[in-house]
Every structure is written in structure tokens, then in C-alpha cells.
Amino acid sequence: MAKSTRSKVKRSFRAKKRDEGVYAATEAARLQRLNSKLTAKIDDGDEELAEPVEGDAAQDDSTAPDAMDLDDSAKSSATKSSRVSTHGPRNSRREEWRKSKGMTPVPKSTRMNRQGLPAARRKSGRPSRRR
């Protein structure tokens, strides 16, 4: 009955195919490729990852600076690029045209609600989902 990829039956059959079925050779090749890539990365200069963590060294981390620091390449790229501000109005072509003609960018609402007050732009308090 279940046809979703989250289905336990489908997942178990896929795992079985990966282990002993048609896709076993492909899965083994993929694992070997990923393993060689990781070992090459460790050998190239990431000695920090290659060192085993001891119990005493783990307790010494309290004196070390912030453990969640980014690597140097990420820091240098973040400092080089200037931040772009996303705060403030997003002027559309319509608003620009209205400004060029001397009008207000957004026209003033003249509608009234049932209480005689100016109507809101959006229908506040009303659910958008139809139940």
C-alpha cells in the first residue's frame, strides 16, 4: 500500500539490492571513490582531522578559543565581500514611475471597512486557507 520512498518496505528492499543485488558493484565503487577522496584530503594538509582525539586533550579544549571557528579560507572570503543590505523598500518599476511623475510611490487607500475606518491592505484576521 505504501508507495512513498519513506516506506520501510521500499527502504529495506533497496538496502538489500545495495548489499547483494544488481547495484552492489556500483555501491562498492561509490564507497571506494568517496573513501579515496577523503583520505586524499586528509593527506593533503588537514592534519587536524587525522590526529586522534584523546580524553585529556578533549578536556583541554576549554582553554582553546571558540571551537566553532571557521577555517581560514571561509574567513578570507567573508571579509573580502561586502555585505549587501536587504533592509528597506524594494522599489518596483511601478513605484519608480510614480515617483518620476511626482506621485507618492504607493497610492493612499481610500477604502473603508464596516466600522468606518480605512480598510487594511490585507484581509487581517481572515484565514487564507479554505477549511
N, C-alpha and C positions, 0 to 999 in steps of 0.2 A: 503494500500500500504506500509506504513512504518512498518518494521519488527524489527527495532532497539530497544534496551532497553531504548534509549533516547526518543523514541516516546511518545508524550504526551498522546495518547490514551492508550497505554500499561501501562504507569505510572498511569493514572487515574484508570484503571481497577484494578491494583494491590493494589492501596490505598483503593479502595472500598472493595476488598477482605479482606484486613487487618482490616478494620473497622467493617464490618458486615458479612463477608463471612466465608469461611472454615478456614482461617488462623487466625481468631480473637483471639481464645483461645491461640494459640501459641505466637502471638504477645504480648498479655497481660502478659503471663508468662515470656517472654523475658524482657519486660519493668520492671516487678516486680523484676526479678533477678538482672538486672543492677542497679535498684534503691537501692536494699538492699546492693549490693556490694559497691556503692558509700557512702551510709550512714555509713556502717561499716568502711570504710576508713577514713571518717571524724571523727568518734567517736574514732578511734584508736590513734590519735595523731596529726592529721592535723588540729589544731585549727585555723590556719591561714585561711583555706578555710571556716571554719564555721562562722567566725566573719563577721558581715555585714559591708559593706563599707559605710561610711558617707561622706558627701560632704566636711566637714572640714578636715577629715583625708586624703581625696584624694589630697587636696591641699598641705598637709604637706609632700607628697612623694618627693618633690623637694629636701628636705634636706636629705632624705634617700639615702643610697648608691645605686648603679646601680640596677634598678628594675628587670632586666633580669638575675640576678644571678641564677645559677643552685643550686639545693638542695645539701646538704652535701654528700649524697651517690654518686651522679654523680661526685662531685669534687674529692672524695677519690679514686674512680675507675680510673679517668683520670690521677691522679698523680702517682698511683701505676704502671700503664702500661707504658712501654717505647714506644716512637713513632718509627714506622718503616719507614725508608726512602724509598720513591718511586721514588726518583730522580736518574738519571743516566742510564747507559746502562743496558738492560736486556739481560744478556748473555745466549744465547741458547746453546744447545748441539753442534750444528754445529760450533758456534763461539769458544766454548771451545776446540773442536777437532782441529780446525785450529790453535789456539794458541799453543796447545801442539805439533804440528808439526812444529812450528816456522814460520807460515804464519801470515799474517795480519788477524784479525778476520773477516773483511768484504773485499771481493776482490775488487780491484780497477776496476772501469768501464772503458772499452776501446772503448765503442761505441761512434759514432759521430752523431750529428744531421745534418740537411741540411745546416746549416751555418758553419759547420766545427768545432763546439765546442763540448766538451764532453756532451753526452746525459744525461738528468736528469733521476733519478731513477723512478720517477712517471711522468705520462704524464701531465705536468703542463699546465694550460690554457685550457685543453680539458675537457668538461663536462663528468662526469661519467654516468649521467642519459641520457638514449636514448630518444630523443624528437621526 
